[in-house]
């Protein structure tokens, strides 16, 4: 399993446990700060795009 796959599974678990998009993006920023870019990308993928405001 790659680092991305492991982080993606972790992010999916967090999402299923009630984590908000903002919480996932905060976690991604932490990974960026630690130079763990594939983990950050996985969390952003699970967080999904920002919802369009009306």
mmCIF file of the N, C-alpha and C atoms, coordinates in Angstrom:
data_MODEL
# 
_entry.id   MODEL 
# 
loop_
_atom_site.group_PDB 
_atom_site.id 
_atom_site.type_symbol 
_atom_site.label_atom_id 
_atom_site.label_alt_id 
_atom_site.label_comp_id 
_atom_site.label_asym_id 
_atom_site.label_entity_id 
_atom_site.label_seq_id 
_atom_site.pdbx_PDB_ins_code 
_atom_site.Cartn_x 
_atom_site.Cartn_y 
_atom_site.Cartn_z 
_atom_site.occupancy 
_atom_site.B_iso_or_equiv 
_atom_site.pdbx_formal_charge 
_atom_site.auth_seq_id 
_atom_site.auth_comp_id 
_atom_site.auth_asym_id 
_atom_site.auth_atom_id 
_atom_site.pdbx_PDB_model_num 
ATOM 1   N N  . UNK A 1 1  ? 0.856   -1.172 0.000  1.00 0.00 ? 1  UNK A N  1 
ATOM 2   C CA . UNK A 1 1  ? 0.000   0.000  0.000  1.00 0.00 ? 1  UNK A CA 1 
ATOM 3   C C  . UNK A 1 1  ? 0.904   1.238  0.000  1.00 0.00 ? 1  UNK A C  1 
ATOM 4   N N  . UNK A 1 2  ? 0.541   2.181  -0.838 1.00 0.00 ? 2  UNK A N  1 
ATOM 5   C CA . UNK A 1 2  ? 1.322   3.415  -0.912 1.00 0.00 ? 2  UNK A CA 1 
ATOM 6   C C  . UNK A 1 2  ? 0.935   4.367  0.214  1.00 0.00 ? 2  UNK A C  1 
ATOM 7   N N  . UNK A 1 3  ? 1.738   5.392  0.398  1.00 0.00 ? 3  UNK A N  1 
ATOM 8   C CA . UNK A 1 3  ? 1.433   6.420  1.398  1.00 0.00 ? 3  UNK A CA 1 
ATOM 9   C C  . UNK A 1 3  ? 0.102   7.093  1.068  1.00 0.00 ? 3  UNK A C  1 
ATOM 10  N N  . UNK A 1 4  ? -0.118  7.365  -0.222 1.00 0.00 ? 4  UNK A N  1 
ATOM 11  C CA . UNK A 1 4  ? -1.367  7.994  -0.633 1.00 0.00 ? 4  UNK A CA 1 
ATOM 12  C C  . UNK A 1 4  ? -2.554  7.110  -0.263 1.00 0.00 ? 4  UNK A C  1 
ATOM 13  N N  . UNK A 1 5  ? -2.467  5.822  -0.572 1.00 0.00 ? 5  UNK A N  1 
ATOM 14  C CA . UNK A 1 5  ? -3.578  4.910  -0.279 1.00 0.00 ? 5  UNK A CA 1 
ATOM 15  C C  . UNK A 1 5  ? -3.865  4.830  1.220  1.00 0.00 ? 5  UNK A C  1 
ATOM 16  N N  . UNK A 1 6  ? -2.820  4.766  2.018  1.00 0.00 ? 6  UNK A N  1 
ATOM 17  C CA . UNK A 1 6  ? -3.010  4.701  3.472  1.00 0.00 ? 6  UNK A CA 1 
ATOM 18  C C  . UNK A 1 6  ? -3.664  5.975  4.000  1.00 0.00 ? 6  UNK A C  1 
ATOM 19  N N  . UNK A 1 7  ? -3.200  7.114  3.520  1.00 0.00 ? 7  UNK A N  1 
ATOM 20  C CA . UNK A 1 7  ? -3.774  8.387  3.965  1.00 0.00 ? 7  UNK A CA 1 
ATOM 21  C C  . UNK A 1 7  ? -5.207  8.534  3.465  1.00 0.00 ? 7  UNK A C  1 
ATOM 22  N N  . UNK A 1 8  ? -5.477  8.058  2.257  1.00 0.00 ? 8  UNK A N  1 
ATOM 23  C CA . UNK A 1 8  ? -6.836  8.135  1.712  1.00 0.00 ? 8  UNK A CA 1 
ATOM 24  C C  . UNK A 1 8  ? -7.790  7.325  2.582  1.00 0.00 ? 8  UNK A C  1 
ATOM 25  N N  . UNK A 1 9  ? -7.379  6.133  2.965  1.00 0.00 ? 9  UNK A N  1 
ATOM 26  C CA . UNK A 1 9  ? -8.220  5.304  3.841  1.00 0.00 ? 9  UNK A CA 1 
ATOM 27  C C  . UNK A 1 9  ? -8.448  5.978  5.186  1.00 0.00 ? 9  UNK A C  1 
ATOM 28  N N  . UNK A 1 10 ? -7.393  6.596  5.715  1.00 0.00 ? 10 UNK A N  1 
ATOM 29  C CA . UNK A 1 10 ? -7.529  7.301  6.991  1.00 0.00 ? 10 UNK A CA 1 
ATOM 30  C C  . UNK A 1 10 ? -8.519  8.463  6.852  1.00 0.00 ? 10 UNK A C  1 
ATOM 31  N N  . UNK A 1 11 ? -8.413  9.197  5.767  1.00 0.00 ? 11 UNK A N  1 
ATOM 32  C CA . UNK A 1 11 ? -9.314  10.326 5.541  1.00 0.00 ? 11 UNK A CA 1 
ATOM 33  C C  . UNK A 1 11 ? -10.758 9.852  5.364  1.00 0.00 ? 11 UNK A C  1 
ATOM 34  N N  . UNK A 1 12 ? -10.947 8.753  4.636  1.00 0.00 ? 12 UNK A N  1 
ATOM 35  C CA . UNK A 1 12 ? -12.299 8.204  4.476  1.00 0.00 ? 12 UNK A CA 1 
ATOM 36  C C  . UNK A 1 12 ? -12.883 7.784  5.823  1.00 0.00 ? 12 UNK A C  1 
ATOM 37  N N  . UNK A 1 13 ? -12.054 7.212  6.669  1.00 0.00 ? 13 UNK A N  1 
ATOM 38  C CA . UNK A 1 13 ? -12.505 6.804  8.003  1.00 0.00 ? 13 UNK A CA 1 
ATOM 39  C C  . UNK A 1 13 ? -12.908 8.020  8.821  1.00 0.00 ? 13 UNK A C  1 
ATOM 40  N N  . UNK A 1 14 ? -12.102 9.073  8.730  1.00 0.00 ? 14 UNK A N  1 
ATOM 41  C CA . UNK A 1 14 ? -12.438 10.298 9.444  1.00 0.00 ? 14 UNK A CA 1 
ATOM 42  C C  . UNK A 1 14 ? -13.747 10.881 8.929  1.00 0.00 ? 14 UNK A C  1 
ATOM 43  N N  . UNK A 1 15 ? -13.930 10.888 7.616  1.00 0.00 ? 15 UNK A N  1 
ATOM 44  C CA . UNK A 1 15 ? -15.152 11.429 7.003  1.00 0.00 ? 15 UNK A CA 1 
ATOM 45  C C  . UNK A 1 15 ? -16.363 10.625 7.483  1.00 0.00 ? 15 UNK A C  1 
ATOM 46  N N  . UNK A 1 16 ? -16.226 9.292  7.506  1.00 0.00 ? 16 UNK A N  1 
ATOM 47  C CA . UNK A 1 16 ? -17.324 8.426  7.953  1.00 0.00 ? 16 UNK A CA 1 
ATOM 48  C C  . UNK A 1 16 ? -17.642 8.640  9.431  1.00 0.00 ? 16 UNK A C  1 
ATOM 49  N N  . UNK A 1 17 ? -16.649 9.094  10.190 1.00 0.00 ? 17 UNK A N  1 
ATOM 50  C CA . UNK A 1 17 ? -16.839 9.343  11.617 1.00 0.00 ? 17 UNK A CA 1 
ATOM 51  C C  . UNK A 1 17 ? -17.357 10.747 11.900 1.00 0.00 ? 17 UNK A C  1 
ATOM 52  N N  . UNK A 1 18 ? -17.619 11.510 10.832 1.00 0.00 ? 18 UNK A N  1 
ATOM 53  C CA . UNK A 1 18 ? -18.220 12.824 11.026 1.00 0.00 ? 18 UNK A CA 1 
ATOM 54  C C  . UNK A 1 18 ? -17.303 14.011 10.806 1.00 0.00 ? 18 UNK A C  1 
ATOM 55  N N  . UNK A 1 19 ? -16.091 13.786 10.326 1.00 0.00 ? 19 UNK A N  1 
ATOM 56  C CA . UNK A 1 19 ? -15.182 14.907 10.077 1.00 0.00 ? 19 UNK A CA 1 
ATOM 57  C C  . UNK A 1 19 ? -15.750 15.782 8.962  1.00 0.00 ? 19 UNK A C  1 
ATOM 58  N N  . UNK A 1 20 ? -15.648 17.073 9.138  1.00 0.00 ? 20 UNK A N  1 
ATOM 59  C CA . UNK A 1 20 ? -16.123 18.014 8.128  1.00 0.00 ? 20 UNK A CA 1 
ATOM 60  C C  . UNK A 1 20 ? -15.037 18.217 7.069  1.00 0.00 ? 20 UNK A C  1 
ATOM 61  N N  . UNK A 1 21 ? -15.428 18.856 5.976  1.00 0.00 ? 21 UNK A N  1 
ATOM 62  C CA . UNK A 1 21 ? -14.469 19.182 4.918  1.00 0.00 ? 21 UNK A CA 1 
ATOM 63  C C  . UNK A 1 21 ? -13.346 20.045 5.476  1.00 0.00 ? 21 UNK A C  1 
ATOM 64  N N  . UNK A 1 22 ? -13.704 21.025 6.306  1.00 0.00 ? 22 UNK A N  1 
ATOM 65  C CA . UNK A 1 22 ? -12.691 21.909 6.888  1.00 0.00 ? 22 UNK A CA 1 
ATOM 66  C C  . UNK A 1 22 ? -11.701 21.134 7.755  1.00 0.00 ? 22 UNK A C  1 
ATOM 67  N N  . UNK A 1 23 ? -12.203 20.163 8.485  1.00 0.00 ? 23 UNK A N  1 
ATOM 68  C CA . UNK A 1 23 ? -11.311 19.355 9.321  1.00 0.00 ? 23 UNK A CA 1 
ATOM 69  C C  . UNK A 1 23 ? -10.323 18.578 8.449  1.00 0.00 ? 23 UNK A C  1 
ATOM 70  N N  . UNK A 1 24 ? -10.802 18.016 7.348  1.00 0.00 ? 24 UNK A N  1 
ATOM 71  C CA . UNK A 1 24 ? -9.918  17.274 6.451  1.00 0.00 ? 24 UNK A CA 1 
ATOM 72  C C  . UNK A 1 24 ? -8.891  18.192 5.800  1.00 0.00 ? 24 UNK A C  1 
ATOM 73  N N  . UNK A 1 25 ? -9.324  19.389 5.419  1.00 0.00 ? 25 UNK A N  1 
ATOM 74  C CA . UNK A 1 25 ? -8.392  20.343 4.808  1.00 0.00 ? 25 UNK A CA 1 
ATOM 75  C C  . UNK A 1 25 ? -7.359  20.839 5.821  1.00 0.00 ? 25 UNK A C  1 
ATOM 76  N N  . UNK A 1 26 ? -7.757  21.013 7.071  1.00 0.00 ? 26 UNK A N  1 
ATOM 77  C CA . UNK A 1 26 ? -6.790  21.387 8.111  1.00 0.00 ? 26 UNK A CA 1 
ATOM 78  C C  . UNK A 1 26 ? -5.735  20.303 8.261  1.00 0.00 ? 26 UNK A C  1 
ATOM 79  N N  . UNK A 1 27 ? -6.172  19.058 8.224  1.00 0.00 ? 27 UNK A N  1 
ATOM 80  C CA . UNK A 1 27 ? -5.231  17.936 8.318  1.00 0.00 ? 27 UNK A CA 1 
ATOM 81  C C  . UNK A 1 27 ? -4.282  17.937 7.121  1.00 0.00 ? 27 UNK A C  1 
ATOM 82  N N  . UNK A 1 28 ? -4.817  18.230 5.926  1.00 0.00 ? 28 UNK A N  1 
ATOM 83  C CA . UNK A 1 28 ? -3.988  18.299 4.721  1.00 0.00 ? 28 UNK A CA 1 
ATOM 84  C C  . UNK A 1 28 ? -2.923  19.382 4.849  1.00 0.00 ? 28 UNK A C  1 
ATOM 85  N N  . UNK A 1 29 ? -3.291  20.523 5.418  1.00 0.00 ? 29 UNK A N  1 
ATOM 86  C CA . UNK A 1 29 ? -2.321  21.601 5.616  1.00 0.00 ? 29 UNK A CA 1 
ATOM 87  C C  . UNK A 1 29 ? -1.203  21.169 6.558  1.00 0.00 ? 29 UNK A C  1 
ATOM 88  N N  . UNK A 1 30 ? -1.551  20.389 7.560  1.00 0.00 ? 30 UNK A N  1 
ATOM 89  C CA . UNK A 1 30 ? -0.538  19.862 8.468  1.00 0.00 ? 30 UNK A CA 1 
ATOM 90  C C  . UNK A 1 30 ? 0.432   18.943 7.756  1.00 0.00 ? 30 UNK A C  1 
ATOM 91  N N  . UNK A 1 31 ? -0.085  18.117 6.860  1.00 0.00 ? 31 UNK A N  1 
ATOM 92  C CA . UNK A 1 31 ? 0.788   17.233 6.083  1.00 0.00 ? 31 UNK A CA 1 
ATOM 93  C C  . UNK A 1 31 ? 1.685   18.043 5.162  1.00 0.00 ? 31 UNK A C  1 
ATOM 94  N N  . UNK A 1 32 ? 1.142   19.109 4.547  1.00 0.00 ? 32 UNK A N  1 
ATOM 95  C CA . UNK A 1 32 ? 1.960   19.979 3.701  1.00 0.00 ? 32 UNK A CA 1 
ATOM 96  C C  . UNK A 1 32 ? 3.118   20.567 4.500  1.00 0.00 ? 32 UNK A C  1 
ATOM 97  N N  . UNK A 1 33 ? 2.819   21.021 5.703  1.00 0.00 ? 33 UNK A N  1 
ATOM 98  C CA . UNK A 1 33 ? 3.847   21.640 6.551  1.00 0.00 ? 33 UNK A CA 1 
ATOM 99  C C  . UNK A 1 33 ? 4.952   20.640 6.900  1.00 0.00 ? 33 UNK A C  1 
ATOM 100 N N  . UNK A 1 34 ? 4.593   19.371 6.947  1.00 0.00 ? 34 UNK A N  1 
ATOM 101 C CA . UNK A 1 34 ? 5.570   18.330 7.267  1.00 0.00 ? 34 UNK A CA 1 
ATOM 102 C C  . UNK A 1 34 ? 6.181   17.707 5.999  1.00 0.00 ? 34 UNK A C  1 
ATOM 103 N N  . UNK A 1 35 ? 5.924   18.301 4.859  1.00 0.00 ? 35 UNK A N  1 
ATOM 104 C CA . UNK A 1 35 ? 6.427   17.841 3.566  1.00 0.00 ? 35 UNK A CA 1 
ATOM 105 C C  . UNK A 1 35 ? 5.921   16.445 3.216  1.00 0.00 ? 35 UNK A C  1 
ATOM 106 N N  . UNK A 1 36 ? 4.741   16.105 3.659  1.00 0.00 ? 36 UNK A N  1 
ATOM 107 C CA . UNK A 1 36 ? 4.125   14.813 3.348  1.00 0.00 ? 36 UNK A CA 1 
ATOM 108 C C  . UNK A 1 36 ? 3.025   15.061 2.310  1.00 0.00 ? 36 UNK A C  1 
ATOM 109 N N  . UNK A 1 37 ? 3.464   15.382 1.099  1.00 0.00 ? 37 UNK A N  1 
ATOM 110 C CA . UNK A 1 37 ? 2.558   15.876 0.081  1.00 0.00 ? 37 UNK A CA 1 
ATOM 111 C C  . UNK A 1 37 ? 1.567   14.832 -0.427 1.00 0.00 ? 37 UNK A C  1 
ATOM 112 N N  . UNK A 1 38 ? 1.954   13.562 -0.489 1.00 0.00 ? 38 UNK A N  1 
ATOM 113 C CA . UNK A 1 38 ? 0.996   12.560 -0.966 1.00 0.00 ? 38 UNK A CA 1 
ATOM 114 C C  . UNK A 1 38 ? -0.129  12.365 0.053  1.00 0.00 ? 38 UNK A C  1 
ATOM 115 N N  . UNK A 1 39 ? 0.178   12.456 1.332  1.00 0.00 ? 39 UNK A N  1 
ATOM 116 C CA . UNK A 1 39 ? -0.862  12.366 2.357  1.00 0.00 ? 39 UNK A CA 1 
ATOM 117 C C  . UNK A 1 39 ? -1.789  13.578 2.278  1.00 0.00 ? 39 UNK A C  1 
ATOM 118 N N  . UNK A 1 40 ? -1.218  14.743 2.057  1.00 0.00 ? 40 UNK A N  1 
ATOM 119 C CA . UNK A 1 40 ? -2.027  15.958 1.922  1.00 0.00 ? 40 UNK A CA 1 
ATOM 120 C C  . UNK A 1 40 ? -2.961  15.833 0.726  1.00 0.00 ? 40 UNK A C  1 
ATOM 121 N N  . UNK A 1 41 ? -2.458  15.303 -0.379 1.00 0.00 ? 41 UNK A N  1 
ATOM 122 C CA . UNK A 1 41 ? -3.282  15.141 -1.576 1.00 0.00 ? 41 UNK A CA 1 
ATOM 123 C C  . UNK A 1 41 ? -4.434  14.176 -1.316 1.00 0.00 ? 41 UNK A C  1 
ATOM 124 N N  . UNK A 1 42 ? -4.187  13.130 -0.569 1.00 0.00 ? 42 UNK A N  1 
ATOM 125 C CA . UNK A 1 42 ? -5.236  12.160 -0.258 1.00 0.00 ? 42 UNK A CA 1 
ATOM 126 C C  . UNK A 1 42 ? -6.346  12.808 0.561  1.00 0.00 ? 42 UNK A C  1 
ATOM 127 N N  . UNK A 1 43 ? -5.978  13.593 1.553  1.00 0.00 ? 43 UNK A N  1 
ATOM 128 C CA . UNK A 1 43 ? -6.994  14.249 2.381  1.00 0.00 ? 43 UNK A CA 1 
ATOM 129 C C  . UNK A 1 43 ? -7.793  15.261 1.565  1.00 0.00 ? 43 UNK A C  1 
ATOM 130 N N  . UNK A 1 44 ? -7.133  15.954 0.647  1.00 0.00 ? 44 UNK A N  1 
ATOM 131 C CA . UNK A 1 44 ? -7.855  16.896 -0.208 1.00 0.00 ? 44 UNK A CA 1 
ATOM 132 C C  . UNK A 1 44 ? -8.804  16.163 -1.152 1.00 0.00 ? 44 UNK A C  1 
ATOM 133 N N  . UNK A 1 45 ? -8.400  14.991 -1.622 1.00 0.00 ? 45 UNK A N  1 
ATOM 134 C CA . UNK A 1 45 ? -9.264  14.203 -2.509 1.00 0.00 ? 45 UNK A CA 1 
ATOM 135 C C  . UNK A 1 45 ? -10.539 13.777 -1.784 1.00 0.00 ? 45 UNK A C  1 
ATOM 136 N N  . UNK A 1 46 ? -10.412 13.348 -0.542 1.00 0.00 ? 46 UNK A N  1 
ATOM 137 C CA . UNK A 1 46 ? -11.583 12.926 0.227  1.00 0.00 ? 46 UNK A CA 1 
ATOM 138 C C  . UNK A 1 46 ? -12.433 14.142 0.596  1.00 0.00 ? 46 UNK A C  1 
ATOM 139 N N  . UNK A 1 47 ? -11.790 15.255 0.889  1.00 0.00 ? 47 UNK A N  1 
ATOM 140 C CA . UNK A 1 47 ? -12.533 16.470 1.246  1.00 0.00 ? 47 UNK A CA 1 
ATOM 141 C C  . UNK A 1 47 ? -13.400 16.936 0.086  1.00 0.00 ? 47 UNK A C  1 
ATOM 142 N N  . UNK A 1 48 ? -12.930 16.759 -1.124 1.00 0.00 ? 48 UNK A N  1 
ATOM 143 C CA . UNK A 1 48 ? -13.702 17.126 -2.300 1.00 0.00 ? 48 UNK A CA 1 
ATOM 144 C C  . UNK A 1 48 ? -13.665 18.616 -2.565 1.00 0.00 ? 48 UNK A C  1 
ATOM 145 N N  . UNK A 1 49 ? -14.300 19.006 -3.663 1.00 0.00 ? 49 UNK A N  1 
ATOM 146 C CA . UNK A 1 49 ? -14.296 20.424 -4.033 1.00 0.00 ? 49 UNK A CA 1 
ATOM 147 C C  . UNK A 1 49 ? -15.177 21.257 -3.127 1.00 0.00 ? 49 UNK A C  1 
ATOM 148 N N  . UNK A 1 50 ? -14.894 22.518 -3.087 1.00 0.00 ? 50 UNK A N  1 
ATOM 149 C CA . UNK A 1 50 ? -15.739 23.441 -2.315 1.00 0.00 ? 50 UNK A CA 1 
ATOM 150 C C  . UNK A 1 50 ? -17.109 23.494 -2.950 1.00 0.00 ? 50 UNK A C  1 
ATOM 151 N N  . UNK A 1 51 ? -18.112 23.577 -2.123 1.00 0.00 ? 51 UNK A N  1 
ATOM 152 C CA . UNK A 1 51 ? -19.484 23.675 -2.630 1.00 0.00 ? 51 UNK A CA 1 
ATOM 153 C C  . UNK A 1 51 ? -19.694 25.064 -3.220 1.00 0.00 ? 51 UNK A C  1 
ATOM 154 N N  . UNK A 1 52 ? -20.357 25.111 -4.340 1.00 0.00 ? 52 UNK A N  1 
ATOM 155 C CA . UNK A 1 52 ? -20.632 26.397 -4.986 1.00 0.00 ? 52 UNK A CA 1 
ATOM 156 C C  . UNK A 1 52 ? -21.667 27.147 -4.149 1.00 0.00 ? 52 UNK A C  1 
ATOM 157 N N  . UNK A 1 53 ? -21.389 28.414 -3.916 1.00 0.00 ? 53 UNK A N  1 
ATOM 158 C CA . UNK A 1 53 ? -22.345 29.219 -3.170 1.00 0.00 ? 53 UNK A CA 1 
ATOM 159 C C  . UNK A 1 53 ? -23.357 29.820 -4.137 1.00 0.00 ? 53 UNK A C  1 
ATOM 160 N N  . UNK A 1 54 ? -24.586 29.913 -3.692 1.00 0.00 ? 54 UNK A N  1 
ATOM 161 C CA . UNK A 1 54 ? -25.658 30.410 -4.574 1.00 0.00 ? 54 UNK A CA 1 
ATOM 162 C C  . UNK A 1 54 ? -25.772 31.910 -4.523 1.00 0.00 ? 54 UNK A C  1 
# 
